[in-house]
Amino acid sequence: MKNLLFQAASLTLVSAVSTACVTINIYFPAAAAEKAADKIIEEVWQLKKPEGGEKTEPVSPPPSSSQPAVE
């Protein structure tokens, strides 16, 4: 009887730990990746001032090609 109770408790513990590990591996990297993406987007869109304190003009996009887009 004790052996069966020990096996049931062990199986429950292993299942709980395995589930917790899977949850951490799935959700933690997604949050970290989202935070890193937000930081990169902020850096790309931010207009930086030069050392002299003068404002910079936004860079114009490159001219588009006259050829139609291929889909």
Phi and psi in degrees as GROMACS dihedral restraints (atoms count N, CA, C in turn):
[ dihedral_restraints ]
;  ai    aj    ak    al  type     phi  dphi    fc
    3     4     5     6     1   -64.1    20    10
    4     5     6     7     1   -38.0    20    10
    6     7     8     9     1   -63.4    20    10
    7     8     9    10     1   -40.7    20    10
    9    10    11    12     1   -66.6    20    10
   10    11    12    13     1   -41.6    20    10
   12    13    14    15     1   -64.2    20    10
   13    14    15    16     1   -41.7    20    10
   15    16    17    18     1   -63.2    20    10
   16    17    18    19     1   -42.8    20    10
   18    19    20    21     1   -64.7    20    10
   19    20    21    22     1   -41.3    20    10
   21    22    23    24     1   -64.9    20    10
   22    23    24    25     1   -43.2    20    10
   24    25    26    27     1   -65.9    20    10
   25    26    27    28     1   -39.9    20    10
   27    28    29    30     1   -64.7    20    10
   28    29    30    31     1   -43.6    20    10
   30    31    32    33     1   -63.2    20    10
   31    32    33    34     1   -41.3    20    10
   33    34    35    36     1   -63.5    20    10
   34    35    36    37     1   -43.8    20    10
   36    37    38    39     1   -64.0    20    10
   37    38    39    40     1   -45.8    20    10
   39    40    41    42     1   -62.7    20    10
   40    41    42    43     1   -40.5    20    10
   42    43    44    45     1   -64.0    20    10
   43    44    45    46     1   -43.2    20    10
   45    46    47    48     1   -65.1    20    10
   46    47    48    49     1   -43.2    20    10
   48    49    50    51     1   -66.0    20    10
   49    50    51    52     1   -41.6    20    10
   51    52    53    54     1   -62.7    20    10
   52    53    54    55     1   -42.6    20    10
   54    55    56    57     1   -63.7    20    10
   55    56    57    58     1   -41.6    20    10
   57    58    59    60     1   -63.8    20    10
   58    59    60    61     1   -40.9    20    10
   60    61    62    63     1   -65.0    20    10
   61    62    63    64     1   -42.5    20    10
   63    64    65    66     1   -64.5    20    10
   64    65    66    67     1   -41.9    20    10
   66    67    68    69     1   -62.2    20    10
   67    68    69    70     1   -44.0    20    10
   69    70    71    72     1   -63.5    20    10
   70    71    72    73     1   -43.0    20    10
   72    73    74    75     1   -67.2    20    10
   73    74    75    76     1   -29.7    20    10
   75    76    77    78     1   -82.0    20    10
   76    77    78    79     1   -48.3    20    10
   78    79    80    81     1   -87.6    20    10
   79    80    81    82     1   -33.3    20    10
   81    82    83    84     1   -65.6    20    10
   82    83    84    85     1   -48.9    20    10
   84    85    86    87     1   -62.6    20    10
   85    86    87    88     1   -32.6    20    10
   87    88    89    90     1   -64.1    20    10
   88    89    90    91     1   -42.1    20    10
   90    91    92    93     1   -67.6    20    10
   91    92    93    94     1   -40.8    20    10
   93    94    95    96     1   -65.9    20    10
   94    95    96    97     1   -39.9    20    10
   96    97    98    99     1   -66.5    20    10
   97    98    99   100     1   -39.0    20    10
   99   100   101   102     1   -65.5    20    10
  100   101   102   103     1   -40.6    20    10
  102   103   104   105     1   -65.1    20    10
  103   104   105   106     1   -42.3    20    10
  105   106   107   108     1   -65.1    20    10
  106   107   108   109     1   -39.9    20    10
  108   109   110   111     1   -64.6    20    10
  109   110   111   112     1   -41.9    20    10
  111   112   113   114     1   -61.4    20    10
  112   113   114   115     1   -40.6    20    10
  114   115   116   117     1   -64.6    20    10
  115   116   117   118     1   -42.8    20    10
  117   118   119   120     1   -64.9    20    10
  118   119   120   121     1   -42.5    20    10
  120   121   122   123     1   -62.1    20    10
  121   122   123   124     1   -42.8    20    10
  123   124   125   126     1   -61.5    20    10
  124   125   126   127     1   -41.2    20    10
  126   127   128   129     1   -66.6    20    10
  127   128   129   130     1   -37.8    20    10
  129   130   131   132     1   -69.3    20    10
  130   131   132   133     1   -42.7    20    10
  132   133   134   135     1   -82.8    20    10
  133   134   135   136     1   -15.3    20    10
  135   136   137   138     1   -74.2    20    10
  136   137   138   139     1   132.3    20    10
  138   139   140   141     1   -91.6    20    10
  139   140   141   142     1   118.4    20    10
  141   142   143   144     1   -90.6    20    10
  142   143   144   145     1   142.6    20    10
  144   145   146   147     1   -87.1    20    10
  145   146   147   148     1   141.5    20    10
  147   148   149   150     1   -69.5    20    10
  148   149   150   151     1   171.3    20    10
  150   151   152   153     1   -60.5    20    10
  151   152   153   154     1   -30.3    20    10
  153   154   155   156     1   -73.5    20    10
  154   155   156   157     1    -8.7    20    10
  156   157   158   159     1    87.5    20    10
  157   158   159   160     1     5.8    20    10
  159   160   161   162     1   -80.4    20    10
  160   161   162   163     1   149.6    20    10
  162   163   164   165     1   -78.9    20    10
  163   164   165   166     1   146.6    20    10
  165   166   167   168     1  -100.9    20    10
  166   167   168   169     1   150.8    20    10
  168   169   170   171     1   -83.6    20    10
  169   170   171   172     1   141.9    20    10
  171   172   173   174     1   -64.0    20    10
  172   173   174   175     1   143.8    20    10
  174   175   176   177     1   -77.0    20    10
  175   176   177   178     1   131.8    20    10
  177   178   179   180     1   -76.9    20    10
  178   179   180   181     1   148.5    20    10
  180   181   182   183     1   -68.4    20    10
  181   182   183   184     1   155.1    20    10
  183   184   185   186     1   -64.9    20    10
  184   185   186   187     1   151.1    20    10
  186   187   188   189     1   -62.1    20    10
  187   188   189   190     1   142.5    20    10
  189   190   191   192     1   -80.7    20    10
  190   191   192   193     1   155.0    20    10
  192   193   194   195     1   -75.0    20    10
  193   194   195   196     1   148.2    20    10
  195   196   197   198     1   -81.6    20    10
  196   197   198   199     1    -6.5    20    10
  198   199   200   201     1   -82.9    20    10
  199   200   201   202     1   144.3    20    10
  201   202   203   204     1   -69.5    20    10
  202   203   204   205     1   152.9    20    10
  204   205   206   207     1   -70.6    20    10
  205   206   207   208     1   141.5    20    10
  207   208   209   210     1   -95.2    20    10
  208   209   210   211     1   128.6    20    10
